[in-house]
Amino acid sequence: MYNPETEVLFPSKAIGSLSRLRGKTWQELVKQVEERPVQSSEQTAFLLMMIKISSCVTCNVDSFRAMRGCPACAQLNIRHFKGSDDDLVHLYQQILIDTKLYMSKRK
């Protein structure tokens, strides 16, 4: 069964649904990223982080994850993330550095 909330990879429109799942550090990161333009390196890095955490690349239309939808899947993965909020922020910062480096090489 197709769920209209399911995308090929984690969608930027679902970022806001993750804000209240963890502590203040996480909430601040989500708010900061959500305020940035969709094409920004900050949003790109956040999306890449969520794709990695949620294993979006291995998801397919017939999977249970896809049937639940991307926001629900991402929320579950953030709730069950084994590390701290600081670990999530650190992961985001590492991916942001990689994203900026990649984008600078493409120019």
A tleap script that builds the chain and sets N, CA, C and O, in Angstrom:
source leaprc.protein.ff14SB
mol = sequence {
  NMET TYR ASN PRO GLU THR GLU VAL LEU PHE
  PRO SER LYS ALA ILE GLY SER LEU SER ARG
  LEU ARG GLY LYS THR TRP GLN GLU LEU VAL
  LYS GLN VAL GLU GLU ARG PRO VAL GLN SER
  SER GLU GLN THR ALA PHE LEU LEU MET MET
  ILE LYS ILE SER SER CYS VAL THR CYS ASN
  VAL ASP SER PHE ARG ALA MET ARG GLY CYS
  PRO ALA CYS ALA GLN LEU ASN ILE ARG HIE
  PHE LYS GLY SER ASP ASP ASP LEU VAL HIE
  LEU TYR GLN GLN ILE LEU ILE ASP THR LYS
  LEU TYR MET SER LYS ARG CLYS
}
set mol.1.N position { 0.843 -1.175 0.000 }
set mol.1.CA position { 0.000 0.000 0.000 }
set mol.1.C position { 0.891 1.241 0.000 }
set mol.1.O position { 1.851 1.320 0.765 }
set mol.2.N position { 0.574 2.192 -0.846 }
set mol.2.CA position { 1.372 3.412 -0.980 }
set mol.2.C position { 0.987 4.431 0.081 }
set mol.2.O position { -0.196 4.654 0.339 }
set mol.3.N position { 1.985 5.043 0.691 }
set mol.3.CA position { 1.763 6.104 1.674 }
set mol.3.C position { 2.254 7.410 1.063 }
set mol.3.O position { 3.415 7.492 0.663 }
set mol.4.N position { 1.404 8.440 0.979 }
set mol.4.CA position { 1.840 9.703 0.372 }
set mol.4.C position { 2.922 10.424 1.171 }
set mol.4.O position { 3.530 11.368 0.665 }
set mol.5.N position { 3.173 10.001 2.405 }
set mol.5.CA position { 4.234 10.597 3.226 }
set mol.5.C position { 5.594 9.955 2.958 }
set mol.5.O position { 6.584 10.313 3.596 }
set mol.6.N position { 5.647 9.015 2.024 }
set mol.6.CA position { 6.879 8.309 1.714 }
set mol.6.C position { 7.557 8.946 0.503 }
set mol.6.O position { 6.932 9.166 -0.534 }
set mol.7.N position { 8.826 9.230 0.654 }
set mol.7.CA position { 9.641 9.790 -0.419 }
set mol.7.C position { 10.727 8.773 -0.757 }
set mol.7.O position { 10.833 7.732 -0.108 }
set mol.8.N position { 11.522 9.072 -1.760 }
set mol.8.CA position { 12.638 8.193 -2.098 }
set mol.8.C position { 13.702 8.252 -1.005 }
set mol.8.O position { 14.243 7.221 -0.604 }
set mol.9.N position { 13.999 9.459 -0.525 }
set mol.9.CA position { 14.931 9.681 0.570 }
set mol.9.C position { 14.271 10.645 1.549 }
set mol.9.O position { 13.236 11.234 1.233 }
set mol.10.N position { 14.851 10.812 2.722 }
set mol.10.CA position { 14.254 11.663 3.738 }
set mol.10.C position { 13.967 13.056 3.187 }
set mol.10.O position { 14.879 13.704 2.673 }
set mol.11.N position { 12.726 13.534 3.278 }
set mol.11.CA position { 12.367 14.837 2.710 }
set mol.11.C position { 12.579 15.994 3.686 }
set mol.11.O position { 12.423 15.832 4.896 }
set mol.12.N position { 12.930 17.142 3.156 }
set mol.12.CA position { 13.154 18.317 4.004 }
set mol.12.C position { 11.880 18.763 4.717 }
set mol.12.O position { 11.952 19.359 5.791 }
set mol.13.N position { 10.718 18.482 4.135 }
set mol.13.CA position { 9.463 18.882 4.773 }
set mol.13.C position { 9.225 18.154 6.101 }
set mol.13.O position { 8.377 18.575 6.887 }
set mol.14.N position { 9.954 17.081 6.356 }
set mol.14.CA position { 9.773 16.299 7.576 }
set mol.14.C position { 10.709 16.729 8.712 }
set mol.14.O position { 10.632 16.176 9.809 }
set mol.15.N position { 11.577 17.688 8.471 }
set mol.15.CA position { 12.544 18.111 9.492 }
set mol.15.C position { 11.841 18.576 10.761 }
set mol.15.O position { 12.222 18.180 11.862 }
set mol.16.N position { 10.830 19.403 10.616 }
set mol.16.CA position { 10.120 19.955 11.767 }
set mol.16.C position { 9.488 18.906 12.662 }
set mol.16.O position { 9.327 19.131 13.861 }
set mol.17.N position { 9.127 17.760 12.092 }
set mol.17.CA position { 8.489 16.703 12.886 }
set mol.17.C position { 9.446 16.047 13.875 }
set mol.17.O position { 9.021 15.257 14.718 }
set mol.18.N position { 10.728 16.369 13.779 }
set mol.18.CA position { 11.734 15.742 14.638 }
set mol.18.C position { 12.115 16.602 15.845 }
set mol.18.O position { 12.865 16.155 16.712 }
set mol.19.N position { 11.608 17.817 15.904 }
set mol.19.CA position { 12.120 18.786 16.875 }
set mol.19.C position { 11.912 18.417 18.335 }
set mol.19.O position { 12.816 18.651 19.138 }
set mol.20.N position { 10.808 17.871 18.714 }
set mol.20.CA position { 10.515 17.633 20.129 }
set mol.20.C position { 10.822 16.207 20.606 }
set mol.20.O position { 10.325 15.779 21.648 }
set mol.21.N position { 11.621 15.494 19.861 }
set mol.21.CA position { 11.889 14.096 20.196 }
set mol.21.C position { 13.027 13.903 21.191 }
set mol.21.O position { 13.140 12.847 21.813 }
set mol.22.N position { 13.860 14.909 21.339 }
set mol.22.CA position { 15.018 14.799 22.222 }
set mol.22.C position { 15.165 16.083 23.013 }
set mol.22.O position { 14.224 16.872 23.101 }
set mol.23.N position { 16.328 16.298 23.585 }
set mol.23.CA position { 16.575 17.439 24.464 }
set mol.23.C position { 16.762 18.758 23.749 }
set mol.23.O position { 16.586 18.874 22.536 }
set mol.24.N position { 17.123 19.744 24.542 }
set mol.24.CA position { 17.257 21.132 24.073 }
set mol.24.C position { 18.305 21.274 22.972 }
set mol.24.O position { 18.086 22.009 22.009 }
set mol.25.N position { 19.428 20.590 23.096 }
set mol.25.CA position { 20.494 20.670 22.089 }
set mol.25.C position { 19.967 20.222 20.730 }
set mol.25.O position { 20.213 20.874 19.716 }
set mol.26.N position { 19.249 19.117 20.716 }
set mol.26.CA position { 18.661 18.600 19.478 }
set mol.26.C position { 17.605 19.571 18.938 }
set mol.26.O position { 17.570 19.855 17.741 }
set mol.27.N position { 16.768 20.065 19.810 }
set mol.27.CA position { 15.712 20.995 19.396 }
set mol.27.C position { 16.301 22.247 18.749 }
set mol.27.O position { 15.776 22.744 17.753 }
set mol.28.N position { 17.380 22.748 19.313 }
set mol.28.CA position { 18.036 23.933 18.753 }
set mol.28.C position { 18.617 23.645 17.367 }
set mol.28.O position { 18.532 24.477 16.464 }
set mol.29.N position { 19.208 22.457 17.213 }
set mol.29.CA position { 19.763 22.085 15.904 }
set mol.29.C position { 18.652 22.009 14.866 }
set mol.29.O position { 18.785 22.554 13.770 }
set mol.30.N position { 17.562 21.339 15.204 }
set mol.30.CA position { 16.457 21.198 14.252 }
set mol.30.C position { 15.898 22.565 13.876 }
set mol.30.O position { 15.638 22.827 12.702 }
set mol.31.N position { 15.713 23.436 14.860 }
set mol.31.CA position { 15.188 24.777 14.587 }
set mol.31.C position { 16.131 25.558 13.673 }
set mol.31.O position { 15.698 26.203 12.718 }
set mol.32.N position { 17.421 25.489 13.980 }
set mol.32.CA position { 18.433 26.196 13.188 }
set mol.32.C position { 18.425 25.705 11.736 }
set mol.32.O position { 18.457 26.509 10.805 }
set mol.33.N position { 18.382 24.405 11.553 }
set mol.33.CA position { 18.414 23.829 10.207 }
set mol.33.C position { 17.121 24.128 9.458 }
set mol.33.O position { 17.144 24.434 8.266 }
set mol.34.N position { 16.010 24.040 10.149 }
set mol.34.CA position { 14.709 24.269 9.518 }
set mol.34.C position { 14.568 25.701 8.986 }
set mol.34.O position { 13.863 25.932 8.003 }
set mol.35.N position { 15.229 26.647 9.628 }
set mol.35.CA position { 15.163 28.051 9.212 }
set mol.35.C position { 16.021 28.356 7.990 }
set mol.35.O position { 15.866 29.408 7.370 }
set mol.36.N position { 16.912 27.456 7.645 }
set mol.36.CA position { 17.797 27.666 6.490 }
set mol.36.C position { 17.061 27.331 5.192 }
set mol.36.O position { 16.110 26.549 5.207 }
set mol.37.N position { 17.488 27.911 4.074 }
set mol.37.CA position { 16.867 27.577 2.782 }
set mol.37.C position { 17.083 26.104 2.432 }
set mol.37.O position { 18.052 25.484 2.870 }
set mol.38.N position { 16.179 25.567 1.647 }
set mol.38.CA position { 16.246 24.153 1.272 }
set mol.38.C position { 17.566 23.812 0.578 }
set mol.38.O position { 18.096 22.719 0.776 }
set mol.39.N position { 18.100 24.720 -0.225 }
set mol.39.CA position { 19.335 24.448 -0.965 }
set mol.39.C position { 20.598 24.692 -0.147 }
set mol.39.O position { 21.702 24.530 -0.667 }
set mol.40.N position { 20.465 25.069 1.093 }
set mol.40.CA position { 21.640 25.386 1.911 }
set mol.40.C position { 22.427 24.126 2.264 }
set mol.40.O position { 21.883 23.022 2.297 }
set mol.41.N position { 23.700 24.316 2.522 }
set mol.41.CA position { 24.535 23.176 2.928 }
set mol.41.C position { 24.082 22.635 4.284 }
set mol.41.O position { 24.266 21.451 4.564 }
set mol.42.N position { 23.495 23.481 5.126 }
set mol.42.CA position { 23.011 23.036 6.440 }
set mol.42.C position { 21.849 22.048 6.292 }
set mol.42.O position { 21.819 21.006 6.946 }
set mol.43.N position { 20.901 22.392 5.425 }
set mol.43.CA position { 19.786 21.455 5.217 }
set mol.43.C position { 20.262 20.196 4.498 }
set mol.43.O position { 19.824 19.093 4.822 }
set mol.44.N position { 21.136 20.353 3.545 }
set mol.44.CA position { 21.664 19.186 2.837 }
set mol.44.C position { 22.364 18.246 3.809 }
set mol.44.O position { 22.161 17.033 3.754 }
set mol.45.N position { 23.182 18.791 4.692 }
set mol.45.CA position { 23.889 17.962 5.674 }
set mol.45.C position { 22.908 17.274 6.611 }
set mol.45.O position { 23.085 16.101 6.940 }
set mol.46.N position { 21.875 17.991 7.044 }
set mol.46.CA position { 20.886 17.389 7.939 }
set mol.46.C position { 20.154 16.248 7.232 }
set mol.46.O position { 19.937 15.186 7.816 }
set mol.47.N position { 19.777 16.473 5.977 }
set mol.47.CA position { 19.104 15.417 5.224 }
set mol.47.C position { 20.010 14.201 5.059 }
set mol.47.O position { 19.562 13.065 5.208 }
set mol.48.N position { 21.273 14.438 4.753 }
set mol.48.CA position { 22.216 13.318 4.629 }
set mol.48.C position { 22.369 12.562 5.948 }
set mol.48.O position { 22.457 11.334 5.962 }
set mol.49.N position { 22.399 13.304 7.055 }
set mol.49.CA position { 22.480 12.656 8.364 }
set mol.49.C position { 21.249 11.773 8.604 }
set mol.49.O position { 21.375 10.638 9.064 }
set mol.50.N position { 20.079 12.291 8.294 }
set mol.50.CA position { 18.850 11.524 8.496 }
set mol.50.C position { 18.779 10.321 7.563 }
set mol.50.O position { 18.283 9.264 7.952 }
set mol.51.N position { 19.266 10.474 6.348 }
set mol.51.CA position { 19.314 9.355 5.410 }
set mol.51.C position { 20.204 8.254 5.955 }
set mol.51.O position { 19.884 7.070 5.844 }
set mol.52.N position { 21.326 8.652 6.548 }
set mol.52.CA position { 22.243 7.676 7.129 }
set mol.52.C position { 21.628 7.003 8.362 }
set mol.52.O position { 21.649 5.777 8.472 }
set mol.53.N position { 21.087 7.790 9.279 }
set mol.53.CA position { 20.507 7.246 10.513 }
set mol.53.C position { 19.323 6.328 10.211 }
set mol.53.O position { 19.169 5.278 10.836 }
set mol.54.N position { 18.495 6.726 9.257 }
set mol.54.CA position { 17.271 5.981 8.954 }
set mol.54.C position { 17.465 4.891 7.902 }
set mol.54.O position { 16.528 4.154 7.595 }
set mol.55.N position { 18.667 4.784 7.352 }
set mol.55.CA position { 18.958 3.798 6.300 }
set mol.55.C position { 17.996 3.922 5.121 }
set mol.55.O position { 17.488 2.921 4.617 }
set mol.56.N position { 17.755 5.138 4.696 }
set mol.56.CA position { 16.819 5.403 3.604 }
set mol.56.C position { 17.208 4.691 2.307 }
set mol.56.O position { 16.342 4.308 1.520 }
set mol.57.N position { 18.493 4.518 2.091 }
set mol.57.CA position { 18.964 3.926 0.840 }
set mol.57.C position { 18.468 2.485 0.695 }
set mol.57.O position { 18.263 2.009 -0.422 }
set mol.58.N position { 18.275 1.794 1.815 }
set mol.58.CA position { 17.825 0.405 1.749 }
set mol.58.C position { 16.311 0.267 1.806 }
set mol.58.O position { 15.793 -0.847 1.740 }
set mol.59.N position { 15.599 1.367 1.927 }
set mol.59.CA position { 14.138 1.341 1.992 }
set mol.59.C position { 13.567 1.158 0.588 }
set mol.59.O position { 14.140 1.644 -0.387 }
set mol.60.N position { 12.448 0.464 0.488 }
set mol.60.CA position { 11.758 0.360 -0.797 }
set mol.60.C position { 10.257 0.499 -0.575 }
set mol.60.O position { 9.784 0.401 0.558 }
set mol.61.N position { 9.527 0.720 -1.621 }
set mol.61.CA position { 8.105 1.047 -1.548 }
set mol.61.C position { 7.291 -0.031 -0.825 }
set mol.61.O position { 6.284 0.285 -0.191 }
set mol.62.N position { 7.701 -1.268 -0.909 }
set mol.62.CA position { 6.945 -2.365 -0.297 }
set mol.62.C position { 7.345 -2.651 1.147 }
set mol.62.O position { 6.765 -3.533 1.781 }
set mol.63.N position { 8.314 -1.928 1.669 }
set mol.63.CA position { 8.775 -2.212 3.027 }
set mol.63.C position { 7.835 -1.624 4.072 }
set mol.63.O position { 7.080 -0.691 3.798 }
set mol.64.N position { 7.898 -2.183 5.261 }
set mol.64.CA position { 7.097 -1.691 6.379 }
set mol.64.C position { 7.436 -0.239 6.674 }
set mol.64.O position { 6.551 0.564 6.969 }
set mol.65.N position { 8.724 0.099 6.594 }
set mol.65.CA position { 9.154 1.483 6.845 }
set mol.65.C position { 8.475 2.441 5.882 }
set mol.65.O position { 7.987 3.493 6.293 }
set mol.66.N position { 8.441 2.086 4.609 }
set mol.66.CA position { 7.833 2.961 3.604 }
set mol.66.C position { 6.330 3.073 3.820 }
set mol.66.O position { 5.751 4.138 3.601 }
set mol.67.N position { 5.707 2.011 4.237 }
set mol.67.CA position { 4.265 2.051 4.476 }
set mol.67.C position { 3.911 2.988 5.632 }
set mol.67.O position { 2.835 3.586 5.639 }
set mol.68.N position { 4.800 3.113 6.594 }
set mol.68.CA position { 4.563 4.027 7.720 }
set mol.68.C position { 4.783 5.474 7.315 }
set mol.68.O position { 4.146 6.372 7.866 }
set mol.69.N position { 5.677 5.716 6.357 }
set mol.69.CA position { 5.988 7.065 5.901 }
set mol.69.C position { 7.307 7.553 6.469 }
set mol.69.O position { 7.740 7.110 7.532 }
set mol.70.N position { 7.935 8.461 5.758 }
set mol.70.CA position { 9.248 8.993 6.151 }
set mol.70.C position { 9.245 9.709 7.506 }
set mol.70.O position { 10.144 9.469 8.312 }
set mol.71.N position { 8.276 10.573 7.783 }
set mol.71.CA position { 8.302 11.242 9.091 }
set mol.71.C position { 8.232 10.254 10.262 }
set mol.71.O position { 8.967 10.398 11.239 }
set mol.72.N position { 7.360 9.264 10.164 }
set mol.72.CA position { 7.224 8.282 11.248 }
set mol.72.C position { 8.486 7.443 11.398 }
set mol.72.O position { 8.914 7.158 12.517 }
set mol.73.N position { 9.073 7.053 10.294 }
set mol.73.CA position { 10.310 6.269 10.321 }
set mol.73.C position { 11.441 7.077 10.950 }
set mol.73.O position { 12.166 6.574 11.808 }
set mol.74.N position { 11.588 8.327 10.522 }
set mol.74.CA position { 12.656 9.193 11.048 }
set mol.74.C position { 12.466 9.453 12.542 }
set mol.74.O position { 13.433 9.447 13.304 }
set mol.75.N position { 11.233 9.680 12.954 }
set mol.75.CA position { 10.952 9.918 14.374 }
set mol.75.C position { 11.356 8.708 15.205 }
set mol.75.O position { 11.966 8.850 16.265 }
set mol.76.N position { 11.016 7.532 14.727 }
set mol.76.CA position { 11.389 6.312 15.435 }
set mol.76.C position { 12.907 6.176 15.534 }
set mol.76.O position { 13.435 5.818 16.587 }
set mol.77.N position { 13.599 6.460 14.445 }
set mol.77.CA position { 15.060 6.332 14.446 }
set mol.77.C position { 15.741 7.363 15.339 }
set mol.77.O position { 16.750 7.055 15.974 }
set mol.78.N position { 15.212 8.571 15.398 }
set mol.78.CA position { 15.786 9.580 16.286 }
set mol.78.C position { 15.507 9.218 17.743 }
set mol.78.O position { 16.383 9.369 18.595 }
set mol.79.N position { 14.308 8.747 18.034 }
set mol.79.CA position { 13.999 8.327 19.413 }
set mol.79.C position { 14.905 7.194 19.874 }
set mol.79.O position { 15.316 7.153 21.033 }
set mol.80.N position { 15.215 6.275 18.967 }
set mol.80.CA position { 16.007 5.092 19.314 }
set mol.80.C position { 17.507 5.253 19.083 }
set mol.80.O position { 18.269 4.306 19.275 }
set mol.81.N position { 17.932 6.445 18.673 }
set mol.81.CA position { 19.365 6.677 18.464 }
set mol.81.C position { 20.095 6.447 19.787 }
set mol.81.O position { 19.731 7.026 20.810 }
set mol.82.N position { 21.110 5.614 19.762 }
set mol.82.CA position { 21.801 5.192 20.985 }
set mol.82.C position { 22.645 6.281 21.629 }
set mol.82.O position { 22.873 6.251 22.838 }
set mol.83.N position { 23.105 7.227 20.852 }
set mol.83.CA position { 23.977 8.268 21.382 }
set mol.83.C position { 23.201 9.402 22.018 }
set mol.83.O position { 21.972 9.383 22.086 }
set mol.84.N position { 23.942 10.381 22.478 }
set mol.84.CA position { 23.356 11.572 23.107 }
set mol.84.C position { 23.003 12.608 22.042 }
set mol.84.O position { 23.298 12.436 20.859 }
set mol.85.N position { 22.368 13.677 22.489 }
set mol.85.CA position { 22.098 14.804 21.589 }
set mol.85.C position { 23.412 15.375 21.061 }
set mol.85.O position { 23.506 15.753 19.894 }
set mol.86.N position { 24.419 15.434 21.919 }
set mol.86.CA position { 25.729 15.932 21.495 }
set mol.86.C position { 26.322 15.046 20.403 }
set mol.86.O position { 26.984 15.543 19.493 }
set mol.87.N position { 26.089 13.740 20.490 }
set mol.87.CA position { 26.564 12.824 19.452 }
set mol.87.C position { 25.876 13.119 18.123 }
set mol.87.O position { 26.510 13.105 17.068 }
set mol.88.N position { 24.580 13.384 18.186 }
set mol.88.CA position { 23.845 13.732 16.965 }
set mol.88.C position { 24.360 15.032 16.362 }
set mol.88.O position { 24.546 15.126 15.149 }
set mol.89.N position { 24.590 16.030 17.204 }
set mol.89.CA position { 25.104 17.319 16.728 }
set mol.89.C position { 26.496 17.129 16.128 }
set mol.89.O position { 26.806 17.709 15.088 }
set mol.90.N position { 27.322 16.332 16.767 }
set mol.90.CA position { 28.665 16.066 16.251 }
set mol.90.C position { 28.591 15.366 14.886 }
set mol.90.O position { 29.338 15.709 13.970 }
set mol.91.N position { 27.699 14.397 14.758 }
set mol.91.CA position { 27.514 13.704 13.475 }
set mol.91.C position { 27.077 14.699 12.407 }
set mol.91.O position { 27.585 14.680 11.286 }
set mol.92.N position { 26.141 15.560 12.758 }
set mol.92.CA position { 25.677 16.601 11.833 }
set mol.92.C position { 26.838 17.514 11.417 }
set mol.92.O position { 26.991 17.821 10.235 }
set mol.93.N position { 27.644 17.941 12.374 }
set mol.93.CA position { 28.759 18.846 12.078 }
set mol.93.C position { 29.781 18.184 11.155 }
set mol.93.O position { 30.325 18.836 10.263 }
set mol.94.N position { 30.042 16.905 11.363 }
set mol.94.CA position { 30.970 16.181 10.490 }
set mol.94.C position { 30.428 16.114 9.063 }
set mol.94.O position { 31.156 16.346 8.098 }
set mol.95.N position { 29.145 15.796 8.946 }
set mol.95.CA position { 28.533 15.710 7.620 }
set mol.95.C position { 28.470 17.097 6.978 }
set mol.95.O position { 28.623 17.218 5.763 }
set mol.96.N position { 28.248 18.135 7.771 }
set mol.96.CA position { 28.229 19.506 7.255 }
set mol.96.C position { 29.596 19.879 6.676 }
set mol.96.O position { 29.673 20.481 5.605 }
set mol.97.N position { 30.655 19.530 7.368 }
set mol.97.CA position { 32.011 19.792 6.865 }
set mol.97.C position { 32.216 19.085 5.526 }
set mol.97.O position { 32.710 19.686 4.571 }
set mol.98.N position { 31.834 17.805 5.458 }
set mol.98.CA position { 31.971 17.042 4.215 }
set mol.98.C position { 31.137 17.648 3.096 }
set mol.98.O position { 31.580 17.706 1.949 }
set mol.99.N position { 29.931 18.099 3.426 }
set mol.99.CA position { 29.030 18.695 2.442 }
set mol.99.C position { 29.615 19.982 1.881 }
set mol.99.O position { 29.619 20.193 0.669 }
set mol.100.N position { 30.107 20.838 2.763 }
set mol.100.CA position { 30.702 22.105 2.314 }
set mol.100.C position { 31.935 21.857 1.460 }
set mol.100.O position { 32.147 22.546 0.462 }
set mol.101.N position { 32.745 20.884 1.840 }
set mol.101.CA position { 33.931 20.545 1.064 }
set mol.101.C position { 33.537 20.053 -0.329 }
set mol.101.O position { 34.125 20.461 -1.331 }
set mol.102.N position { 32.550 19.185 -0.379 }
set mol.102.CA position { 32.082 18.667 -1.669 }
set mol.102.C position { 31.520 19.790 -2.535 }
set mol.102.O position { 31.819 19.868 -3.727 }
set mol.103.N position { 30.712 20.654 -1.940 }
set mol.103.CA position { 30.114 21.754 -2.713 }
set mol.103.C position { 31.171 22.743 -3.212 }
set mol.103.O position { 31.043 23.289 -4.308 }
set mol.104.N position { 32.210 22.972 -2.410 }
set mol.104.CA position { 33.265 23.891 -2.855 }
set mol.104.C position { 34.060 23.316 -4.024 }
set mol.104.O position { 34.543 24.068 -4.870 }
set mol.105.N position { 34.200 22.011 -4.078 }
set mol.105.CA position { 34.913 21.384 -5.180 }
set mol.105.C position { 34.104 21.401 -6.475 }
set mol.105.O position { 34.673 21.370 -7.566 }
set mol.106.N position { 32.799 21.450 -6.355 }
set mol.106.CA position { 31.931 21.456 -7.527 }
set mol.106.C position { 31.852 22.819 -8.180 }
set mol.106.O position { 31.450 22.916 -9.340 }
set mol.107.N position { 32.223 23.879 -7.474 }
set mol.107.CA position { 32.127 25.243 -8.036 }
set mol.107.C position { 33.256 25.560 -8.955 }
set mol.107.O position { 33.316 26.661 -9.502 }
savepdb mol mol.pdb
quit
